[in-house]
Amino acid sequence: MPRLTSAERERAIGRLEAGDTPEAVAATFQCHISTIYRLLQRFVITGSTADAERSGRPRVTTPRQDRHIFRSHVAHPFRTAAETARTVIGTHQAPISRQTASRRLRFRGLRNCRPARGPVLTVRHRQARLHWAQGHLKWNNVRWQNVLFNDESRFCIDHADGRVRVWRRNGYRYADNCVVENNAWGGPSLMLWGAIGHNQVLGPVIFQGLGPGPSNGVTAQRYLDQVLHPHVLPFFQAHGNWVFQHDNARPHTARATQDLLHRSGIQGMPWPVIS
């Protein structure tokens, strides 16, 4: 529950002196009844509604500055605590520390995390996604059960793709067992293809003949020879009323790919770019 301000405490005491019950006052100020009882007890003993003086180091920021720090990072999530600290002059007439700014943010429920990564989307891209979603909003389960979704994924063999962490002692940063070895060319990997639909699974298929460089990746010809001809075409010959979904990767949008799907009578699902 929110903390009562100085003005609210004075008003609460006034209501109590006017004859209101602690329960009624607590309901009025939307606080716990124990807050009102403690306030009344303090007023009877000290004659004041102010907080008793606390021992220890005083806070270097005011409640107003705390709110400013919080709102600054809600409006600008990528702003660093150090940047905020340099702009806030504390009650000791000096900029606050980065640690102080971080503590104020954690107290308000903000955490310093790694950001999620996503594609760069323009207004046109967002509108295309919305149009696609609206166009398929009323599809029922029967229609979705006749869609074959497919995609490719790359898997590194000798290391993790993402950031890894290590538990080590101070001074052991470059110990052999604490260093992740990087291959300048990315290291060996596998490119797999697979497809799923209602009660249907195709693959996985490991692409053959790949190597470093764009010309040795998944080309339209490899997509035709290793995926469409041996796997997709036989599936649609047995399930003629299905729809084929794939994204706008170059092997999928190549003229040879589109010509084969058209000649085979395979209906494709329109897909927004960068999706």
C-alpha positions in Angstrom: 0.0 0.0 0.0 1.2 3.5 -0.7 2.8 5.5 2.1 0.8 8.3 3.6 2.1 11.8 2.8 2.6 14.4 5.5 -0.6 16.2 4.5 -2.6 12.9 4.6 -1.3 12.2 8.1 -2.5 15.6 9.3 -5.9 15.0 7.7 -6.2 11.5 9.2 -5.5 12.9 12.7 -8.1 15.6 12.1 -10.7 12.9 11.1 -9.9 10.9 14.2 -10.2 14.0 16.5 -13.5 14.7 14.8 -14.8 11.4 15.9 -14.2 9.0 13.0 -13.2 5.5 13.8 -9.7 4.2 12.8 -11.5 1.7 10.4 -13.3 4.5 8.6 -10.1 6.6 8.3 -8.2 3.7 7.0 -10.9 3.1 4.3 -10.8 6.8 3.4 -7.1 6.9 2.8 -6.9 3.3 1.4 -4.3 2.1 3.9 -4.1 -0.7 6.4 -5.8 -0.1 9.8 -2.6 -0.7 11.6 -1.1 2.3 9.8 -3.8 4.5 11.4 -3.3 3.0 14.8 0.5 3.6 14.7 -0.1 7.2 13.5 -2.5 7.8 16.4 -0.1 6.3 18.9 2.8 8.4 17.7 0.6 11.6 17.8 -0.5 10.9 21.4 3.1 10.3 22.5 4.9 13.0 20.5 2.2 15.4 19.5 3.4 15.2 15.9 2.7 13.1 12.8 6.2 13.3 11.5 8.4 10.2 11.3 10.8 9.8 14.2 14.4 10.5 13.4 16.3 7.5 12.3 19.9 6.6 13.1 22.4 5.9 10.4 23.3 7.6 7.2 20.5 9.8 5.8 19.2 9.2 2.3 20.9 11.3 -0.4 17.8 11.5 -2.5 14.3 12.9 -1.8 11.1 11.0 -2.7 10.6 13.4 -5.6 14.1 12.5 -7.0 13.3 8.8 -6.5 10.2 9.2 -8.7 12.3 11.2 -11.3 14.9 8.4 -11.5 12.2 5.8 -11.9 10.3 7.7 -14.6 13.5 8.5 -16.5 14.2 4.8 -17.0 10.6 3.9 -17.8 10.6 6.4 -20.6 14.2 5.5 -21.7 14.8 1.8 -20.8 18.3 1.8 -22.4 19.5 4.7 -20.3 22.3 3.6 -17.9 22.2 4.1 -14.2 25.5 6.1 -14.5 23.9 8.6 -16.9 21.0 9.1 -14.5 23.3 9.5 -11.5 25.3 12.3 -13.2 22.1 14.4 -13.6 20.7 14.0 -10.0 22.1 16.3 -7.3 21.6 14.6 -4.0 20.8 16.2 -0.6 24.6 16.2 0.0 24.9 18.8 -2.9 26.8 16.4 -5.2 25.8 13.9 -7.9 24.6 10.6 -6.5 26.5 7.4 -7.3 25.6 4.8 -9.9 24.9 2.3 -7.1 22.4 4.7 -5.5 20.5 5.1 -8.8 20.5 1.3 -9.3 19.1 0.8 -5.8 16.3 3.2 -6.4 15.4 1.5 -9.6 15.5 -2.0 -8.0 13.3 -0.8 -5.2 10.7 0.3 -7.8 10.8 -3.1 -9.5 13.1 -2.5 -12.4 15.9 -4.9 -13.1 19.0 -4.6 -15.3 18.5 -7.4 -17.9 19.8 -8.4 -21.3 17.4 -7.0 -24.0 15.4 -9.4 -26.2 16.5 -9.1 -29.8 14.2 -8.6 -32.7 14.2 -7.5 -36.4 14.1 -3.8 -37.3 10.5 -3.1 -38.3 9.3 -0.1 -40.2 5.8 1.3 -40.1 5.2 -0.6 -43.4 6.4 -3.9 -41.9 4.1 -3.4 -38.9 1.1 -2.7 -41.1 1.8 -5.8 -43.2 1.9 -7.9 -40.0 -1.3 -6.4 -38.8 -3.0 -6.9 -42.2 -1.9 -10.6 -42.2 -3.2 -11.2 -38.7 -6.5 -9.5 -39.5 -6.8 -11.6 -42.7 -6.4 -14.9 -40.7 -8.3 -13.8 -37.6 -11.4 -15.8 -38.4 -9.7 -19.0 -39.6 -11.0 -22.0 -37.6 -9.1 -25.1 -36.6 -10.1 -26.9 -39.7 -8.4 -24.4 -42.0 -5.2 -24.2 -39.8 -5.1 -28.0 -39.7 -4.4 -27.9 -43.5 -1.3 -25.7 -43.3 2.2 -27.1 -43.5 4.7 -24.9 -41.7 8.4 -25.2 -42.6 11.7 -23.5 -41.8 15.4 -23.9 -41.7 17.6 -23.7 -38.6 21.4 -23.5 -38.1 23.0 -25.5 -35.2 26.6 -24.9 -34.1 28.5 -28.1 -33.3 31.4 -27.0 -31.1 30.0 -24.0 -29.1 26.9 -22.3 -28.0 25.4 -19.6 -30.2 24.4 -17.2 -27.3 26.3 -15.7 -24.5 27.5 -18.2 -21.9 28.6 -17.6 -18.3 31.4 -19.2 -16.2 31.9 -19.5 -12.5 35.5 -18.6 -11.7 37.7 -17.1 -9.0 39.3 -13.7 -9.1 42.4 -13.6 -11.2 41.3 -16.7 -13.3 39.7 -14.8 -16.2 42.1 -16.2 -18.7 42.6 -19.6 -17.2 42.4 -22.3 -19.9 39.3 -23.9 -18.4 37.5 -20.5 -18.2 38.0 -19.3 -21.8 35.5 -19.9 -24.6 37.5 -20.6 -27.8 36.1 -18.7 -30.8 36.5 -19.8 -34.4 37.1 -16.8 -36.6 34.8 -18.3 -39.3 32.0 -19.3 -36.9 33.0 -22.9 -36.5 31.4 -26.0 -37.9 27.6 -26.1 -38.0 24.6 -27.9 -39.5 21.7 -26.5 -41.4 18.5 -28.4 -40.9 15.1 -28.2 -42.5 11.8 -29.5 -41.1 8.1 -29.0 -41.5 5.1 -29.6 -39.2 1.3 -29.7 -39.7 -1.7 -31.3 -38.0 -0.5 -34.8 -37.2 2.3 -34.4 -39.8 6.1 -34.1 -39.5 8.5 -33.9 -42.4 12.3 -34.1 -41.8 14.5 -33.2 -40.3 16.7 -32.9 -43.3 20.4 -32.0 -43.0 21.5 -29.9 -46.0 24.5 -31.4 -47.8 27.4 -29.6 -49.5 27.3 -26.4 -47.5 30.4 -24.4 -46.6 31.6 -20.9 -45.6 30.6 -18.0 -47.8 27.1 -17.0 -49.2 27.5 -19.2 -52.4 27.9 -22.3 -50.2 24.8 -21.7 -48.1 21.3 -22.8 -48.7 20.6 -21.8 -52.3 17.4 -22.1 -54.3 18.9 -25.1 -56.1 19.8 -26.9 -52.9 16.3 -26.1 -51.6 14.8 -27.7 -54.7 17.0 -30.7 -54.8 17.2 -31.6 -51.1 13.8 -30.4 -49.8 11.1 -29.7 -52.3 11.6 -32.6 -54.7 12.2 -35.4 -52.2 9.9 -34.3 -49.4 7.4 -31.5 -50.1 6.1 -32.6 -53.5 5.4 -36.2 -52.4 3.5 -34.8 -49.4 1.3 -32.5 -51.4 0.6 -35.3 -53.9 -0.9 -37.2 -51.0 -2.5 -34.2 -49.4 -3.6 -32.0 -52.2 -5.8 -29.6 -50.3 -3.1 -28.3 -47.9 -1.4 -24.9 -47.9 2.4 -24.5 -47.9 3.8 -21.8 -45.5 7.4 -20.6 -45.8 9.0 -17.3 -45.1 10.5 -14.8 -47.5 14.1 -16.2 -47.5 15.8 -16.0 -50.8 15.7 -19.7 -51.6 11.9 -19.6 -50.9 11.2 -16.6 -53.1 13.5 -17.6 -56.0 11.9 -17.8 -59.4 12.8 -21.5 -59.7 11.1 -22.3 -56.4 8.0 -20.3 -57.3 7.8 -21.9 -60.7 8.0 -25.4 -59.3 5.3 -24.7 -56.7 3.0 -23.2 -59.3 3.5 -26.1 -61.8 2.8 -28.6 -59.0 -0.4 -26.8 -58.0 0.8 -26.1 -54.4 -0.9 -23.2 -52.8 1.4 -20.9 -50.8 0.5 -18.8 -47.8 1.3 -15.1 -48.2 3.8 -14.1 -45.5 4.8 -10.6 -44.3 8.4 -9.6 -44.9 10.8 -9.8 -42.0 8.6 -12.3 -40.1 
